[in-house]
Amino acid sequence: MDKEIGRIKKNENTEIVIRVDDYGGQTGITIREFLTSEKYTGFTKQGTRIPAEKWPEFRKLVEEVQL
């Protein structure tokens, strides 16, 4: 059930990828870095996974961010 929602360019070689996925039978939102370089192309260990049941709480916190 992996579905990519979108990507945000972090720098020349790195993007932040947001996707909905199913891991261990549980749906959640994964936010990870994707690196493109001569030595390696793929997901890094940098990122986090938010379980679906915690998504409303996480979303509320993000909406409170004011820059």
PDB file of N, H, CA, C and O in Angstrom:
ATOM      1  N   MET A   1       0.811  -1.187   0.000  1.00  0.00           N
ATOM      2  CA  MET A   1       0.000   0.000   0.000  1.00  0.00           C
ATOM      3  C   MET A   1       0.860   1.258   0.000  1.00  0.00           C
ATOM      4  O   MET A   1       0.359   2.327   0.348  1.00  0.00           O
ATOM      5  N   ASP A   2       2.104   1.175  -0.367  1.00  0.00           N
ATOM      6  H   ASP A   2       2.511   0.306  -0.650  1.00  0.00           H
ATOM      7  CA  ASP A   2       2.966   2.352  -0.386  1.00  0.00           C
ATOM      8  C   ASP A   2       2.462   3.365  -1.407  1.00  0.00           C
ATOM      9  O   ASP A   2       2.247   3.039  -2.574  1.00  0.00           O
ATOM     10  N   LYS A   3       2.276   4.611  -0.941  1.00  0.00           N
ATOM     11  H   LYS A   3       2.450   4.876   0.007  1.00  0.00           H
ATOM     12  CA  LYS A   3       1.834   5.679  -1.823  1.00  0.00           C
ATOM     13  C   LYS A   3       2.623   6.933  -1.495  1.00  0.00           C
ATOM     14  O   LYS A   3       2.516   7.475  -0.395  1.00  0.00           O
ATOM     15  N   GLU A   4       3.417   7.392  -2.453  1.00  0.00           N
ATOM     16  H   GLU A   4       3.504   6.952  -3.347  1.00  0.00           H
ATOM     17  CA  GLU A   4       4.187   8.603  -2.239  1.00  0.00           C
ATOM     18  C   GLU A   4       3.279   9.815  -2.336  1.00  0.00           C
ATOM     19  O   GLU A   4       2.512   9.959  -3.289  1.00  0.00           O
ATOM     20  N   ILE A   5       3.374  10.690  -1.333  1.00  0.00           N
ATOM     21  H   ILE A   5       3.997  10.573  -0.559  1.00  0.00           H
ATOM     22  CA  ILE A   5       2.568  11.898  -1.285  1.00  0.00           C
ATOM     23  C   ILE A   5       3.294  13.054  -1.969  1.00  0.00           C
ATOM     24  O   ILE A   5       2.682  13.832  -2.700  1.00  0.00           O
ATOM     25  N   GLY A   6       4.609  13.163  -1.727  1.00  0.00           N
ATOM     26  H   GLY A   6       5.106  12.531  -1.132  1.00  0.00           H
ATOM     27  CA  GLY A   6       5.366  14.237  -2.351  1.00  0.00           C
ATOM     28  C   GLY A   6       6.798  14.292  -1.868  1.00  0.00           C
ATOM     29  O   GLY A   6       7.203  13.560  -0.964  1.00  0.00           O
ATOM     30  N   ARG A   7       7.564  15.189  -2.500  1.00  0.00           N
ATOM     31  H   ARG A   7       7.235  15.783  -3.234  1.00  0.00           H
ATOM     32  CA  ARG A   7       8.979  15.386  -2.177  1.00  0.00           C
ATOM     33  C   ARG A   7       9.266  16.879  -2.033  1.00  0.00           C
ATOM     34  O   ARG A   7       8.686  17.717  -2.723  1.00  0.00           O
ATOM     35  N   ILE A   8      10.180  17.178  -1.113  1.00  0.00           N
ATOM     36  H   ILE A   8      10.652  16.496  -0.553  1.00  0.00           H
ATOM     37  CA  ILE A   8      10.643  18.547  -0.911  1.00  0.00           C
ATOM     38  C   ILE A   8      12.157  18.525  -1.044  1.00  0.00           C
ATOM     39  O   ILE A   8      12.831  17.746  -0.370  1.00  0.00           O
ATOM     40  N   LYS A   9      12.692  19.372  -1.908  1.00  0.00           N
ATOM     41  H   LYS A   9      12.144  20.004  -2.456  1.00  0.00           H
ATOM     42  CA  LYS A   9      14.140  19.419  -2.100  1.00  0.00           C
ATOM     43  C   LYS A   9      14.786  20.079  -0.884  1.00  0.00           C
ATOM     44  O   LYS A   9      14.468  21.219  -0.544  1.00  0.00           O
ATOM     45  N   LYS A  10      15.695  19.352  -0.234  1.00  0.00           N
ATOM     46  H   LYS A  10      15.953  18.427  -0.511  1.00  0.00           H
ATOM     47  CA  LYS A  10      16.387  19.864   0.954  1.00  0.00           C
ATOM     48  C   LYS A  10      17.668  20.585   0.546  1.00  0.00           C
ATOM     49  O   LYS A  10      17.969  21.671   1.043  1.00  0.00           O
ATOM     50  N   ASN A  11      18.413  19.971  -0.360  1.00  0.00           N
ATOM     51  H   ASN A  11      18.169  19.090  -0.763  1.00  0.00           H
ATOM     52  CA  ASN A  11      19.621  20.573  -0.916  1.00  0.00           C
ATOM     53  C   ASN A  11      19.897  19.925  -2.272  1.00  0.00           C
ATOM     54  O   ASN A  11      19.041  19.221  -2.807  1.00  0.00           O
ATOM     55  N   GLU A  12      21.057  20.153  -2.816  1.00  0.00           N
ATOM     56  H   GLU A  12      21.753  20.725  -2.382  1.00  0.00           H
ATOM     57  CA  GLU A  12      21.391  19.664  -4.159  1.00  0.00           C
ATOM     58  C   GLU A  12      21.249  18.154  -4.311  1.00  0.00           C
ATOM     59  O   GLU A  12      20.854  17.680  -5.375  1.00  0.00           O
ATOM     60  N   ASN A  13      21.563  17.395  -3.270  1.00  0.00           N
ATOM     61  H   ASN A  13      21.884  17.781  -2.405  1.00  0.00           H
ATOM     62  CA  ASN A  13      21.571  15.932  -3.356  1.00  0.00           C
ATOM     63  C   ASN A  13      20.478  15.238  -2.542  1.00  0.00           C
ATOM     64  O   ASN A  13      20.322  14.021  -2.638  1.00  0.00           O
ATOM     65  N   THR A  14      19.737  15.976  -1.762  1.00  0.00           N
ATOM     66  H   THR A  14      19.863  16.965  -1.684  1.00  0.00           H
ATOM     67  CA  THR A  14      18.817  15.345  -0.817  1.00  0.00           C
ATOM     68  C   THR A  14      17.397  15.892  -0.958  1.00  0.00           C
ATOM     69  O   THR A  14      17.183  17.096  -1.095  1.00  0.00           O
ATOM     70  N   GLU A  15      16.434  14.968  -0.920  1.00  0.00           N
ATOM     71  H   GLU A  15      16.608  13.989  -0.809  1.00  0.00           H
ATOM     72  CA  GLU A  15      15.025  15.327  -0.908  1.00  0.00           C
ATOM     73  C   GLU A  15      14.385  14.711   0.331  1.00  0.00           C
ATOM     74  O   GLU A  15      14.826  13.666   0.810  1.00  0.00           O
ATOM     75  N   ILE A  16      13.354  15.355   0.842  1.00  0.00           N
ATOM     76  H   ILE A  16      12.995  16.203   0.453  1.00  0.00           H
ATOM     77  CA  ILE A  16      12.551  14.778   1.919  1.00  0.00           C
ATOM     78  C   ILE A  16      11.320  14.175   1.255  1.00  0.00           C
ATOM     79  O   ILE A  16      10.579  14.863   0.552  1.00  0.00           O
ATOM     80  N   VAL A  17      11.112  12.876   1.487  1.00  0.00           N
ATOM     81  H   VAL A  17      11.714  12.317   2.057  1.00  0.00           H
ATOM     82  CA  VAL A  17      10.012  12.155   0.850  1.00  0.00           C
ATOM     83  C   VAL A  17       8.964  11.825   1.906  1.00  0.00           C
ATOM     84  O   VAL A  17       9.284  11.310   2.977  1.00  0.00           O
ATOM     85  N   ILE A  18       7.708  12.129   1.589  1.00  0.00           N
ATOM     86  H   ILE A  18       7.448  12.548   0.719  1.00  0.00           H
ATOM     87  CA  ILE A  18       6.590  11.822   2.477  1.00  0.00           C
ATOM     88  C   ILE A  18       5.724  10.788   1.782  1.00  0.00           C
ATOM     89  O   ILE A  18       5.312  10.977   0.637  1.00  0.00           O
ATOM     90  N   ARG A  19       5.446   9.685   2.484  1.00  0.00           N
ATOM     91  H   ARG A  19       5.781   9.531   3.414  1.00  0.00           H
ATOM     92  CA  ARG A  19       4.618   8.643   1.888  1.00  0.00           C
ATOM     93  C   ARG A  19       3.795   7.920   2.943  1.00  0.00           C
ATOM     94  O   ARG A  19       4.166   7.850   4.114  1.00  0.00           O
ATOM     95  N   VAL A  20       2.677   7.391   2.496  1.00  0.00           N
ATOM     96  H   VAL A  20       2.375   7.448   1.544  1.00  0.00           H
ATOM     97  CA  VAL A  20       1.833   6.544   3.329  1.00  0.00           C
ATOM     98  C   VAL A  20       2.233   5.117   3.024  1.00  0.00           C
ATOM     99  O   VAL A  20       2.318   4.725   1.860  1.00  0.00           O
ATOM    100  N   ASP A  21       2.480   4.334   4.071  1.00  0.00           N
ATOM    101  H   ASP A  21       2.410   4.652   5.017  1.00  0.00           H
ATOM    102  CA  ASP A  21       2.902   2.956   3.839  1.00  0.00           C
ATOM    103  C   ASP A  21       2.329   2.014   4.879  1.00  0.00           C
ATOM    104  O   ASP A  21       1.678   2.428   5.838  1.00  0.00           O
ATOM    105  N   ASP A  22       2.588   0.752   4.662  1.00  0.00           N
ATOM    106  H   ASP A  22       3.117   0.416   3.883  1.00  0.00           H
ATOM    107  CA  ASP A  22       2.142  -0.313   5.560  1.00  0.00           C
ATOM    108  C   ASP A  22       3.385  -1.058   6.020  1.00  0.00           C
ATOM    109  O   ASP A  22       4.054  -1.709   5.218  1.00  0.00           O
ATOM    110  N   TYR A  23       3.692  -0.966   7.292  1.00  0.00           N
ATOM    111  H   TYR A  23       3.149  -0.437   7.944  1.00  0.00           H
ATOM    112  CA  TYR A  23       4.882  -1.613   7.843  1.00  0.00           C
ATOM    113  C   TYR A  23       4.452  -2.497   9.004  1.00  0.00           C
ATOM    114  O   TYR A  23       3.873  -2.012   9.976  1.00  0.00           O
ATOM    115  N   GLY A  24       4.730  -3.775   8.907  1.00  0.00           N
ATOM    116  H   GLY A  24       5.201  -4.169   8.118  1.00  0.00           H
ATOM    117  CA  GLY A  24       4.356  -4.702   9.974  1.00  0.00           C
ATOM    118  C   GLY A  24       2.856  -4.788  10.171  1.00  0.00           C
ATOM    119  O   GLY A  24       2.385  -5.052  11.278  1.00  0.00           O
ATOM    120  N   GLY A  25       2.097  -4.565   9.095  1.00  0.00           N
ATOM    121  H   GLY A  25       2.480  -4.351   8.196  1.00  0.00           H
ATOM    122  CA  GLY A  25       0.650  -4.634   9.191  1.00  0.00           C
ATOM    123  C   GLY A  25      -0.006  -3.378   9.727  1.00  0.00           C
ATOM    124  O   GLY A  25      -1.218  -3.353   9.941  1.00  0.00           O
ATOM    125  N   GLN A  26       0.789  -2.327   9.948  1.00  0.00           N
ATOM    126  H   GLN A  26       1.773  -2.348   9.774  1.00  0.00           H
ATOM    127  CA  GLN A  26       0.230  -1.075  10.463  1.00  0.00           C
ATOM    128  C   GLN A  26       0.463   0.057   9.464  1.00  0.00           C
ATOM    129  O   GLN A  26       1.575   0.248   8.971  1.00  0.00           O
ATOM    130  N   THR A  27      -0.593   0.795   9.176  1.00  0.00           N
ATOM    131  H   THR A  27      -1.496   0.639   9.576  1.00  0.00           H
ATOM    132  CA  THR A  27      -0.501   1.934   8.270  1.00  0.00           C
ATOM    133  C   THR A  27       0.089   3.126   9.006  1.00  0.00           C
ATOM    134  O   THR A  27      -0.183   3.344  10.187  1.00  0.00           O
ATOM    135  N   GLY A  28       0.904   3.896   8.287  1.00  0.00           N
ATOM    136  H   GLY A  28       1.125   3.719   7.328  1.00  0.00           H
ATOM    137  CA  GLY A  28       1.495   5.076   8.886  1.00  0.00           C
ATOM    138  C   GLY A  28       2.046   6.010   7.828  1.00  0.00           C
ATOM    139  O   GLY A  28       1.971   5.724   6.634  1.00  0.00           O
ATOM    140  N   ILE A  29       2.595   7.121   8.268  1.00  0.00           N
ATOM    141  H   ILE A  29       2.656   7.353   9.238  1.00  0.00           H
ATOM    142  CA  ILE A  29       3.193   8.117   7.403  1.00  0.00           C
ATOM    143  C   ILE A  29       4.690   8.101   7.665  1.00  0.00           C
ATOM    144  O   ILE A  29       5.137   8.255   8.802  1.00  0.00           O
ATOM    145  N   THR A  30       5.460   7.912   6.596  1.00  0.00           N
ATOM    146  H   THR A  30       5.097   7.787   5.673  1.00  0.00           H
ATOM    147  CA  THR A  30       6.908   7.885   6.709  1.00  0.00           C
ATOM    148  C   THR A  30       7.476   9.145   6.083  1.00  0.00           C
ATOM    149  O   THR A  30       7.109   9.517   4.969  1.00  0.00           O
ATOM    150  N   ILE A  31       8.378   9.804   6.811  1.00  0.00           N
ATOM    151  H   ILE A  31       8.675   9.502   7.717  1.00  0.00           H
ATOM    152  CA  ILE A  31       9.063  10.999   6.329  1.00  0.00           C
ATOM    153  C   ILE A  31      10.560  10.672   6.386  1.00  0.00           C
ATOM    154  O   ILE A  31      11.141  10.563   7.465  1.00  0.00           O
ATOM    155  N   ARG A  32      11.180  10.517   5.192  1.00  0.00           N
ATOM    156  H   ARG A  32      10.708  10.605   4.315  1.00  0.00           H
ATOM    157  CA  ARG A  32      12.585  10.126   5.152  1.00  0.00           C
ATOM    158  C   ARG A  32      13.346  10.928   4.116  1.00  0.00           C
ATOM    159  O   ARG A  32      12.766  11.509   3.199  1.00  0.00           O
ATOM    160  N   GLU A  33      14.666  10.947   4.284  1.00  0.00           N
ATOM    161  H   GLU A  33      15.138  10.475   5.029  1.00  0.00           H
ATOM    162  CA  GLU A  33      15.537  11.605   3.316  1.00  0.00           C
ATOM    163  C   GLU A  33      15.913  10.622   2.211  1.00  0.00           C
ATOM    164  O   GLU A  33      16.157   9.441   2.459  1.00  0.00           O
ATOM    165  N   PHE A  34      15.952  11.144   0.986  1.00  0.00           N
ATOM    166  H   PHE A  34      15.753  12.103   0.785  1.00  0.00           H
ATOM    167  CA  PHE A  34      16.353  10.367  -0.180  1.00  0.00           C
ATOM    168  C   PHE A  34      17.569  11.053  -0.772  1.00  0.00           C
ATOM    169  O   PHE A  34      17.511  12.229  -1.131  1.00  0.00           O
ATOM    170  N   LEU A  35      18.669  10.321  -0.875  1.00  0.00           N
ATOM    171  H   LEU A  35      18.716   9.366  -0.583  1.00  0.00           H
ATOM    172  CA  LEU A  35      19.943  10.859  -1.332  1.00  0.00           C
ATOM    173  C   LEU A  35      20.223  10.405  -2.760  1.00  0.00           C
ATOM    174  O   LEU A  35      20.003   9.243  -3.105  1.00  0.00           O
ATOM    175  N   THR A  36      20.709  11.329  -3.588  1.00  0.00           N
ATOM    176  H   THR A  36      20.887  12.272  -3.308  1.00  0.00           H
ATOM    177  CA  THR A  36      21.141  11.002  -4.944  1.00  0.00           C
ATOM    178  C   THR A  36      22.572  11.498  -5.102  1.00  0.00           C
ATOM    179  O   THR A  36      22.821  12.703  -5.138  1.00  0.00           O
ATOM    180  N   SER A  37      23.524  10.547  -5.196  1.00  0.00           N
ATOM    181  H   SER A  37      23.322   9.568  -5.166  1.00  0.00           H
ATOM    182  CA  SER A  37      24.931  10.908  -5.357  1.00  0.00           C
ATOM    183  C   SER A  37      25.619   9.850  -6.219  1.00  0.00           C
ATOM    184  O   SER A  37      25.008   8.854  -6.606  1.00  0.00           O
ATOM    185  N   GLU A  38      26.886  10.081  -6.510  1.00  0.00           N
ATOM    186  H   GLU A  38      27.382  10.890  -6.195  1.00  0.00           H
ATOM    187  CA  GLU A  38      27.646   9.111  -7.309  1.00  0.00           C
ATOM    188  C   GLU A  38      27.836   7.801  -6.555  1.00  0.00           C
ATOM    189  O   GLU A  38      27.847   6.734  -7.169  1.00  0.00           O
ATOM    190  N   LYS A  39      27.984   7.865  -5.239  1.00  0.00           N
ATOM    191  H   LYS A  39      27.975   8.732  -4.740  1.00  0.00           H
ATOM    192  CA  LYS A  39      28.251   6.663  -4.439  1.00  0.00           C
ATOM    193  C   LYS A  39      26.990   5.919  -4.025  1.00  0.00           C
ATOM    194  O   LYS A  39      27.007   4.696  -3.890  1.00  0.00           O
ATOM    195  N   TYR A  40      25.889   6.652  -3.823  1.00  0.00           N
ATOM    196  H   TYR A  40      25.875   7.646  -3.933  1.00  0.00           H
ATOM    197  CA  TYR A  40      24.674   6.013  -3.315  1.00  0.00           C
ATOM    198  C   TYR A  40      23.437   6.785  -3.758  1.00  0.00           C
ATOM    199  O   TYR A  40      23.415   8.015  -3.738  1.00  0.00           O
ATOM    200  N   THR A  41      22.423   6.050  -4.153  1.00  0.00           N
ATOM    201  H   THR A  41      22.441   5.050  -4.169  1.00  0.00           H
ATOM    202  CA  THR A  41      21.126   6.632  -4.450  1.00  0.00           C
ATOM    203  C   THR A  41      20.074   5.799  -3.738  1.00  0.00           C
ATOM    204  O   THR A  41      19.948   4.601  -3.988  1.00  0.00           O
ATOM    205  N   GLY A  42      19.327   6.426  -2.861  1.00  0.00           N
ATOM    206  H   GLY A  42      19.428   7.400  -2.658  1.00  0.00           H
ATOM    207  CA  GLY A  42      18.290   5.722  -2.130  1.00  0.00           C
ATOM    208  C   GLY A  42      17.979   6.404  -0.814  1.00  0.00           C
ATOM    209  O   GLY A  42      18.510   7.470  -0.504  1.00  0.00           O
ATOM    210  N   PHE A  43      17.100   5.763  -0.040  1.00  0.00           N
ATOM    211  H   PHE A  43      16.669   4.896  -0.292  1.00  0.00           H
ATOM    212  CA  PHE A  43      16.714   6.309   1.251  1.00  0.00           C
ATOM    213  C   PHE A  43      17.857   6.193   2.245  1.00  0.00           C
ATOM    214  O   PHE A  43      18.601   5.212   2.250  1.00  0.00           O
ATOM    215  N   THR A  44      17.984   7.216   3.088  1.00  0.00           N
ATOM    216  H   THR A  44      17.380   8.013   3.084  1.00  0.00           H
ATOM    217  CA  THR A  44      18.973   7.186   4.164  1.00  0.00           C
ATOM    218  C   THR A  44      18.282   6.710   5.437  1.00  0.00           C
ATOM    219  O   THR A  44      17.089   6.404   5.429  1.00  0.00           O
ATOM    220  N   LYS A  45      19.027   6.649   6.513  1.00  0.00           N
ATOM    221  H   LYS A  45      19.996   6.897   6.520  1.00  0.00           H
ATOM    222  CA  LYS A  45      18.459   6.271   7.808  1.00  0.00           C
ATOM    223  C   LYS A  45      17.769   7.458   8.481  1.00  0.00           C
ATOM    224  O   LYS A  45      17.099   7.296   9.501  1.00  0.00           O
ATOM    225  N   GLN A  46      17.937   8.658   7.902  1.00  0.00           N
ATOM    226  H   GLN A  46      18.481   8.790   7.074  1.00  0.00           H
ATOM    227  CA  GLN A  46      17.357   9.865   8.485  1.00  0.00           C
ATOM    228  C   GLN A  46      15.864   9.932   8.198  1.00  0.00           C
ATOM    229  O   GLN A  46      15.448   9.896   7.040  1.00  0.00           O
ATOM    230  N   GLY A  47      15.070  10.028   9.236  1.00  0.00           N
ATOM    231  H   GLY A  47      15.408  10.058  10.176  1.00  0.00           H
ATOM    232  CA  GLY A  47      13.639  10.157   9.052  1.00  0.00           C
ATOM    233  C   GLY A  47      12.867   9.597  10.224  1.00  0.00           C
ATOM    234  O   GLY A  47      13.433   9.226  11.252  1.00  0.00           O
ATOM    235  N   THR A  48      11.557   9.547  10.044  1.00  0.00           N
ATOM    236  H   THR A  48      11.096   9.849   9.209  1.00  0.00           H
ATOM    237  CA  THR A  48      10.693   9.043  11.104  1.00  0.00           C
ATOM    238  C   THR A  48       9.425   8.455  10.506  1.00  0.00           C
ATOM    239  O   THR A  48       9.110   8.677   9.337  1.00  0.00           O
ATOM    240  N   ARG A  49       8.712   7.711  11.319  1.00  0.00           N
ATOM    241  H   ARG A  49       8.967   7.531  12.269  1.00  0.00           H
ATOM    242  CA  ARG A  49       7.447   7.114  10.900  1.00  0.00           C
ATOM    243  C   ARG A  49       6.404   7.438  11.961  1.00  0.00           C
ATOM    244  O   ARG A  49       6.619   7.225  13.154  1.00  0.00           O
ATOM    245  N   ILE A  50       5.272   7.957  11.502  1.00  0.00           N
ATOM    246  H   ILE A  50       5.097   8.130  10.533  1.00  0.00           H
ATOM    247  CA  ILE A  50       4.188   8.316  12.412  1.00  0.00           C
ATOM    248  C   ILE A  50       3.049   7.331  12.199  1.00  0.00           C
ATOM    249  O   ILE A  50       2.501   7.261  11.099  1.00  0.00           O
ATOM    250  N   PRO A  51       2.678   6.568  13.224  1.00  0.00           N
ATOM    251  CA  PRO A  51       1.556   5.634  13.083  1.00  0.00           C
ATOM    252  C   PRO A  51       0.273   6.388  12.731  1.00  0.00           C
ATOM    253  O   PRO A  51       0.078   7.526  13.158  1.00  0.00           O
ATOM    254  N   ALA A  52      -0.593   5.754  11.955  1.00  0.00           N
ATOM    255  H   ALA A  52      -0.434   4.829  11.608  1.00  0.00           H
ATOM    256  CA  ALA A  52      -1.829   6.399  11.494  1.00  0.00           C
ATOM    257  C   ALA A  52      -2.653   6.954  12.648  1.00  0.00           C
ATOM    258  O   ALA A  52      -3.238   8.029  12.519  1.00  0.00           O
ATOM    259  N   GLU A  53      -2.712   6.246  13.773  1.00  0.00           N
ATOM    260  H   GLU A  53      -2.237   5.372  13.878  1.00  0.00           H
ATOM    261  CA  GLU A  53      -3.531   6.721  14.888  1.00  0.00           C
ATOM    262  C   GLU A  53      -2.953   7.977  15.552  1.00  0.00           C
ATOM    263  O   GLU A  53      -3.676   8.679  16.260  1.00  0.00           O
ATOM    264  N   LYS A  54      -1.670   8.273  15.339  1.00  0.00           N
ATOM    265  H   LYS A  54      -1.083   7.703  14.764  1.00  0.00           H
ATOM    266  CA  LYS A  54      -1.035   9.475  15.891  1.00  0.00           C
ATOM    267  C   LYS A  54      -1.021  10.635  14.899  1.00  0.00           C
ATOM    268  O   LYS A  54      -0.647  11.753  15.256  1.00  0.00           O
ATOM    269  N   TRP A  55      -1.429  10.374  13.648  1.00  0.00           N
ATOM    270  H   TRP A  55      -1.733   9.467  13.358  1.00  0.00           H
ATOM    271  CA  TRP A  55      -1.375  11.404  12.610  1.00  0.00           C
ATOM    272  C   TRP A  55      -2.173  12.660  12.975  1.00  0.00           C
ATOM    273  O   TRP A  55      -1.646  13.759  12.801  1.00  0.00           O
ATOM    274  N   PRO A  56      -3.416  12.562  13.473  1.00  0.00           N
ATOM    275  CA  PRO A  56      -4.148  13.792  13.823  1.00  0.00           C
ATOM    276  C   PRO A  56      -3.404  14.654  14.854  1.00  0.00           C
ATOM    277  O   PRO A  56      -3.401  15.881  14.757  1.00  0.00           O
ATOM    278  N   GLU A  57      -2.788  14.018  15.819  1.00  0.00           N
ATOM    279  H   GLU A  57      -2.790  13.021  15.898  1.00  0.00           H
ATOM    280  CA  GLU A  57      -2.032  14.750  16.840  1.00  0.00           C
ATOM    281  C   GLU A  57      -0.809  15.435  16.222  1.00  0.00           C
ATOM    282  O   GLU A  57      -0.524  16.595  16.519  1.00  0.00           O
ATOM    283  N   PHE A  58      -0.090  14.709  15.361  1.00  0.00           N
ATOM    284  H   PHE A  58      -0.322  13.767  15.119  1.00  0.00           H
ATOM    285  CA  PHE A  58       1.081  15.268  14.685  1.00  0.00           C
ATOM    286  C   PHE A  58       0.686  16.432  13.783  1.00  0.00           C
ATOM    287  O   PHE A  58       1.335  17.478  13.785  1.00  0.00           O
ATOM    288  N   ARG A  59      -0.378  16.245  13.014  1.00  0.00           N
ATOM    289  H   ARG A  59      -0.906  15.396  13.012  1.00  0.00           H
ATOM    290  CA  ARG A  59      -0.843  17.280  12.093  1.00  0.00           C
ATOM    291  C   ARG A  59      -1.224  18.554  12.847  1.00  0.00           C
ATOM    292  O   ARG A  59      -0.923  19.660  12.398  1.00  0.00           O
ATOM    293  N   LYS A  60      -1.885  18.394  13.990  1.00  0.00           N
ATOM    294  H   LYS A  60      -2.129  17.495  14.355  1.00  0.00           H
ATOM    295  CA  LYS A  60      -2.263  19.546  14.798  1.00  0.00           C
ATOM    296  C   LYS A  60      -1.020  20.320  15.258  1.00  0.00           C
ATOM    297  O   LYS A  60      -1.014  21.551  15.245  1.00  0.00           O
ATOM    298  N   LEU A  61       0.019  19.604  15.660  1.00  0.00           N
ATOM    299  H   LEU A  61       0.015  18.604  15.671  1.00  0.00           H
ATOM    300  CA  LEU A  61       1.253  20.265  16.089  1.00  0.00           C
ATOM    301  C   LEU A  61       1.913  21.021  14.943  1.00  0.00           C
ATOM    302  O   LEU A  61       2.391  22.141  15.124  1.00  0.00           O
ATOM    303  N   VAL A  62       1.938  20.406  13.768  1.00  0.00           N
ATOM    304  H   VAL A  62       1.550  19.496  13.621  1.00  0.00           H
ATOM    305  CA  VAL A  62       2.554  21.070  12.603  1.00  0.00           C
ATOM    306  C   VAL A  62       1.776  22.325  12.235  1.00  0.00           C
ATOM    307  O   VAL A  62       2.375  23.339  11.875  1.00  0.00           O
ATOM    308  N   GLU A  63       0.465  22.272  12.319  1.00  0.00           N
ATOM    309  H   GLU A  63      -0.021  21.448  12.612  1.00  0.00           H
ATOM    310  CA  GLU A  63      -0.355  23.437  11.993  1.00  0.00           C
ATOM    311  C   GLU A  63      -0.121  24.602  12.958  1.00  0.00           C
ATOM    312  O   GLU A  63      -0.408  25.749  12.617  1.00  0.00           O
ATOM    313  N   GLU A  64       0.390  24.325  14.144  1.00  0.00           N
ATOM    314  H   GLU A  64       0.623  23.393  14.422  1.00  0.00           H
ATOM    315  CA  GLU A  64       0.658  25.370  15.123  1.00  0.00           C
ATOM    316  C   GLU A  64       1.990  26.085  14.883  1.00  0.00           C
ATOM    317  O   GLU A  64       2.261  27.118  15.495  1.00  0.00           O
ATOM    318  N   VAL A  65       2.810  25.540  14.002  1.00  0.00           N
ATOM    319  H   VAL A  65       2.590  24.701  13.505  1.00  0.00           H
ATOM    320  CA  VAL A  65       4.108  26.152  13.705  1.00  0.00           C
ATOM    321  C   VAL A  65       3.883  27.450  12.939  1.00  0.00           C
ATOM    322  O   VAL A  65       3.190  27.479  11.921  1.00  0.00           O
ATOM    323  N   GLN A  66       4.478  28.514  13.445  1.00  0.00           N
ATOM    324  H   GLN A  66       5.041  28.491  14.271  1.00  0.00           H
ATOM    325  CA  GLN A  66       4.386  29.819  12.763  1.00  0.00           C
ATOM    326  C   GLN A  66       5.795  30.325  12.530  1.00  0.00           C
ATOM    327  O   GLN A  66       6.585  30.444  13.467  1.00  0.00           O
ATOM    328  N   LEU A  67       6.103  30.619  11.294  1.00  0.00           N
ATOM    329  H   LEU A  67       5.461  30.522  10.533  1.00  0.00           H
ATOM    330  CA  LEU A  67       7.441  31.115  10.942  1.00  0.00           C
ATOM    331  C   LEU A  67       7.378  32.578  10.547  1.00  0.00           C
ATOM    332  O   LEU A  67       8.404  33.174  10.218  1.00  0.00           O
TER     333      LEU A  67
END
